[in-house]
Amino acid sequence: MGSGGTVAAEFAAQLGIRVAAIERERVGGDCLWTGCVPSKALLAAARSAQSMRDAGDFGIAPAQPEIARARVWARIRALQDHIADTSDSPERFRDLGVDLRSGAARLRGAHEVEVGGEILSTRYVLLCTGSRPAVPDLPGLAEGGYLTSETVWELPAPPESIVVIGGGPIALELSQALARLGVRTTTLARADEVLPRDEPDLAARLAGILRAEGVDLRTGTEAERVSVKDGRKVVHSGEESFAAVEVFVAAGREPVLDGLELAAAGVRTGPKGVEVDSRLRTSVRSIYACGDVAGRYLFTHSAGFEAARAVRNMFFPWRDRGDYAVPWCTFTDPELAHAGLTEAEARERWGEDVEVHTHELEDSDRALADVATAGAIRVITRKGKVVGGHVLAPGGGEVIHELALACSRGLKLADLGDSIHVYPTISLGIQELAAQAAFAQARRLSWLVRSHAG
């Protein structure tokens, strides 16, 4: 009953399907209790603090904020409790007709699930147990103690200093937020760049912004062991060492499979989780899987999308057999959003038959007004069709959906130019890119105009 299970249960109940949902911890899952909700509430607090420091850019006297980090954490917990009591309330699902059970589920075959010693017989099973933080096998890490996205919110307040292990979205979001709230933050990324799945140039710009704000971001730096000295936890990498009150591990995620007894039921698994086909069906035809446990896209929004799709495929099997594109966003400030292919991925497929269109935010009137010109919009096309879109900008997660739609529907960049965009907005840059592409095409065909005139 996390992001996938809540969507599936509500959708199936509204279709008149008898639904039993099993949750061994708390309704809401990772998104509510350890992921999206607390992290975005933290980012909002950090953005508020940073706006005070940056007020001088707007002709307002800047100020160093007085930050009560315990109150920030208390607000996060209050927000979680509010959502748990409303949209994610167990009573709300029971009122919808969902037979909500507490306990650990075990598969007892293709059509049976055991919970609390009771066997539930069912036509279909949907596995949506999610994922958990993966913890690297570092000597001394367990002995010294560490935080993850599951445990950091249990603290009364964040620590005075922290070493973050990882260079992905969770690591960067937390690093920027804590640094803005006055926590001395060191971030160790094993790869030579952060966010390796995103457009490299834009990810590098984002890394520069974090460093400028005070994050000690080290790339190409692999944590090798952990020790404790003088009450501080020390992460060692080669001849360098990094000491802090706490260590936060953000080194990827792993599917939650324990206790389900999948192998006994005939459900195949792989390194990324439960193996599914294009219909989200496992090796057992009556058992489906969605979200993180299926190992395809580890995002809240894709888990909900897959959950509804799995229910449709169970009861309306002629629907939703094809693949689908999943956009994502790293919610730093500015946000880095992604849809479709990067330039490198597109060129690997099609070589020189690829064009890259870039709109720098320094050319955006809205970005100039907002003092937010460090980013860019980048659109990747092949034969005029949009195959990738990348946005580094305030609200990049909002802007990306237009490009995600273009990727999934095979739209041309010119098609986006035919839609009038509001001025002044960041997304107006997409229309301007389309106009530039159209002008370039017109110049190539200008000989037709001259010929006709002659």
N, C-alpha and C positions, 0 to 999 in steps of 0.2 A: 504493500500500500504506500509506495513512494510515488514518484512522478508518473511511472507507467501504470501501476496498479490502481491508483485513484481514478485516472482517466478511463481505464478499461472497465472498472467496476461501475462507474457512473454511466458510461455509454451503454454498456450491456444492460443495465437495469432499465434505462430509458427505452430500450428496444423490447422490453418485456421478457428478457431472458432471466432465468433464475441464476443468481450470482452468490457464490460464497467467496469471501476474501480472507486471506490468512496473513496476519502480521505478527511477527515475534517481538517487535519493539514498539515503535510509536508510529501512528498514522502520519503521513507526510514525508517520511523517509529522509534521504540525504538532502534533498533540496531545501526542505523546511528547517531541519535541525542542524545540519553541518555544512550546507553548501550555499545555494543561491541566496536564500533569504538573509542569513547572518552576514555573508560576505558583502552583499550589496548594501546592507544597512551600514556596515563598517565603511565601505567606500563613500557613502553619502556623508558620513560624519567627517571623514578625512578631506573630502572635497570642500566642505564648509570651512574647515580650518585653513585650507590652502587659499581659499578666496580672500580671507582676511589678510594673509601675507601679500597677495598679489593685488590688493586694492589700489596701490599706487599707479598701476597701469591704466586706471580709469579716472585718475584725478582725485582719488579719495585717499585720505591718510591711511597707510597700511598699519597693521597692528599684529603683534605676536599673540596668537590666541592662548588663553589659559585653558588647558585641556585637562578635563577630569576623566581619565581613561576608564575608571571604574563605572562612571555614569554612562559612557559610551557603550560599555558591555551590558549594563543594566537595560539600556534602551533596546539593544539587540534582543535580549531575552524577552522583554515585554512585547516586542513585535512578533516574535515566534509564538508566544502564548496567545496573542490576539488571533493569529491565523489558525492556530491549532483549535481555538474555540469557535471559529467561524467556518471558513471554507474547507478546512481539513478536519473538522470535528467528526469523531466516530459516529455521533448521533445523527449527523447530517446524512451519512452514508446509510445508516440503518433506516432512516426515514425514507430513503430512496428505494428501500427494499433489499439492500445488500445484507447478506448473512455474514456479519463481520466476526471473525474468530481470532482469538489471541493465542499465540503459541508457535511452535516450530512445525513446519510442514515437511512431510516425507512422501515421496511418490511410492505408491504400492502397485504400480502397473500403469497401463495406458489410460485407464479410466478411473483410478482410485487414488485419493490423497488422504493421508492420515494426519490428524492434528489432535493433540490432547487425548490420544488413545481411541479416538473415533475415526471411522473410515467414511469419507465422503465419496459417493459415487457420482461421476460427472461425465458429460459428453466430451468436453474439452478442458484442457488445463493451460493456463498462461503463466509462464515463469517470468517474473519481473523482480528478482531479488537484488538487482543493482550491483554496485561495486563498492570497494573500500580502498583506502589509501594503501599503496604498495610500499613496503618498508625495505630499504636496501639492507643487505647483509654487511653492515659496517662493524668492524671490531670496536667494542666499547659503547656502541650506540644504545643498546638495550640497558646496559649497566648504568650509563649516565642519565638515561631518560630523554624523552623527546616528545614533541607535540605533533599532531597532524590536524587536518581539517575536521576530524571527529572529536578531538579533545581540546582544541584551543578555546572553544567557546565555553568550556566548563570552568575556565579560570575566572576569578573575580575581576580581573583586569589583565591587560596584556603586560608582558615583562618590560623592564627598562631597556633591554637589549636582546637581539635575537639574530641567529644565523639561520638563513633559509637555504635548504638544499633542494635545488630544482630550478629550471628555467622555463617552465610552462606557464599557462594562464593562472593557475592557483598561486604559484610562487610569486609571479609579478604583481598580481592584484594585491595580495597580502603585503608584499614588500613595500609597494608605494603607499598603501593605506597606513601601515604602521609608521613608516618614516614621516609621513605628514602629521601623524599624531605624536611625534616626538620620540619615537622608539628608535634607538640606534640599530640600523638594519644592514646586515651583510648578506648578500645573496650569491650563492655559488651555483653556476650553471655548468654542467659537464661539457656540453657542446660548445662550439666556437661562436654560436649565436643563440639568442633566445627565441622562443616560439618558432621552432624549425619547420613547422607545417605552414607557416604564413609567408607572405611575400617578404623576402629577406631585407630589402631596402627599408620597408616600412617598419619591420620589427627592429632594425638597427636604429632608426630614428626614435622609436619608443624607448629603447634601451638608453639612448642619450638623454632623453627627458627624465627618466628615473634617476640617472646618475646626477643630473643637474639639480634634482630635488634632494639629493643627499643619500640615496641608496648606494651602498658600496657594492656595485654589481660586478662580479668577476665571471667572465666567460672562459671556457676552456679550462675550468678548474674542477677537478673531480674530488669529492670527499673520499678519503681513504680510511680514516679511523676517527674515533672520538675519545677524548679523555676528559677528566675533571681536575681542575687545578684552582685552588683558592676560591672555591665556591662557584666557579664559572665552568661552563661546558666548552670544550675546545675541539673544534673540527680541524683536522690536519689534512693538508693536501700538498704532497711533496715536501718541500722545505718550509712551506708557509703554514701558519696556523691562525685560526679565527676564533676568538673567545667571546662568549655572550652568556647572559643569564639562562637563555633557553635555545634549543635547536628545534626548528620546524622542518618536518620532512614533507616535501611536495614532489616526490619522484615518481609520479604516475599512479595508476589505479589497477586493481585486480578484481575480477568478477567474484561475487559471493555465491559459492557453489556448495559449501559445506553443509552437511546434514540432509541434503535433498535426495540422496541416494539415486542419482541420475543414471549411473552405469547399470544398476540393477534393473532399472526400468527400461533400459535400452536407448537412453538419450546420449548421443555422442557429444563430446566436448573437445575443444582445442585449446591452444595457448591463450586465446583471447576470451574464451568462455563457451557458452552453448552454441553449437553450430546450427544455423538456420538457413533455409532456402529463401528465394525471393518473396515468398508469402509469409515469412517469419515462422515457418513450420520446422520443427526439429526432425530428427531421424525417426521419431514416433509420430505418426500422422495426426494423432489427437492432441499432441502436446506442442504448444507454440512458445516462443520466447521473444522478449522485446527489451529495449533499453540496454543499460550497461552490461547486464549479464549475457547478452548476445554478442557483445564485443565489437559492434559495428561503429557506432558514434556515441561517445560518452558525454551526452548533453541532456539536460532536463527536457528541452523542447523536442529533441528527437525521440526520447523515451515516450512522451505523451503521444506524439504522432504515430510511432510504431504500435503503441498499445491500441489505439483506435483502429489502426489498419489491421492488426492481428484479429480483433473481434470481427471486423467486416469480412476478413478472409475465412474465418471459421464458419460464419453463417451465410455469407454471400460470396461463395468461392470464385465467382467470375470477376470479382473486383480486385484492383490493387496488386497485380502480379509483377509490375515493372519495378525498376530501380528508381531512386529518388535522390535529389540533391539536398544536403543539409548544410545550411550556413551556420557560422558560429561567430562569437565575439569574445574578445578578452576585454573585460570591463575596467581597464585602467583609465586614466585621464591623460590624454585622449584615448578613446576606445579604438581597438584594432579589430575590424570585422572582416570576414572572409566568406566568399561564396565561390563555388566552382574551382577552377584550376589556377595555380600560380603560373607565372610566365614560364618558369623552368619546366613545369609539368606539361604545359601546352606545347612548348618547343620540342620536348622529348617525343610527343605524339606526332606533331605535324611539321617540325622543322621550321623553315623560313616562312611557311604559310600561316604566320601568326603576326598580329599587330598589337602593340601595346599603346594605350592612350592614357596619359597622365594629366590630371588637373591638380596643380599645386594650390594649397589653401591660401598661400600668400596672394593668389589672384582672385580669391573669393571675398566679396564685399562683406558677407556675414562673418567670415572668419576674422577679417580685419577689424570689424566692429567689436568682436568678442575677444580680441587679442589671443587668437588661437590659430596661428598660421603655420605651425610646425608640421602639419600633416599633409595628406594628399588623398585623392581618389584615383585609383588605377583600374582600368578596364582592359581585359584581355579578349581579343576577338580573333576568330578564324573565318575568313571569307565574309566578314561583316557581322557574323553572329557572335553574341556575347558568350564566352566560355568560362570567364572568370571575372570576379570583381573583388576589390580590396579597398577598404576605407580606413584611414587613420585620421580620426576627427572626433570632436565632441559629438556625442550622439551617433557615433559610427554604427552602432547596433541597430539604430532606427533607419539609417540611410541604406543599409545593405540589402534590405528586403526587395527593393526594386531590381537590384542586380541579381539577386537570387532567383527572382521570378523570370528574369530574362534568360538566365542559364538553364533553368528547368524547362522553359517553354520554347527554347530555341529562337528567341527574339534577336533581331539585329539591333546594333547600337542605334541605327537610324530610327528604329521603332520607338526607342526611348526619347529620341529628339522630337518625335511627333506629339509627345505629351507635354503640355505646358506645365512648367514647374514654378512654384511660388518664389517670388523674389522678396527679400533676400534670404536664402536658405543655403545650407551646405549642399543639399542634394541638387541644387541648381547646376552645380558643377557637372553632373551627369549629362544634363541637357546641353551644356556648353561643349562637352567632349563630343557629343553626337553631332552638334552643329559644325565643329571643326572637321570631323570626318566627312560630313556632307559637303563642306566647302572644298576639301581636298578632292573628292570625287568630281565635283563640279568643274574644278580646274582641269582635271584630266579629260573632261568631255567638252572643254571650252571650244575646241576646234569645230565641234558641231554647230555651235552658235555662230561662229565666224563664217562657216560654210553656208549656213542658211542666210545670213545677212548678205553675203556676196551674191 
